[in-house]
Amino acid sequence: MISERLAGLLRRELALDTFEFRDETKAFEVPGWDSLRHVELLTKIEEEFGVRFKSLEVVKLKSVGDLQALIDRKTTR
């Protein structure tokens, strides 16, 4: 399940007031989430959650749920 912390960060950074993020939401389904914003969002997420993503981890992400799961794995170590 997508945390309110992650959803709030994504809404704030993409200037989306009420977009509903679900586990299966993909970047192309989100208004304003293009390849440049993708890199910027990952940087903001790393800063917010105090984690670092490896390139191989990022390439494997298919949905916002995958992103949340990766954050969860990195923050529970």
Buried (B, 14 or more C-beta within 10 A) or exposed (E): EBEEEBBEBBBEBBEBEEBEBEEEBEBEEBEEBEEEBEEEBBEBBBEBBEBEBEEEBEEEBEBBBBBBEBBEEBEEE
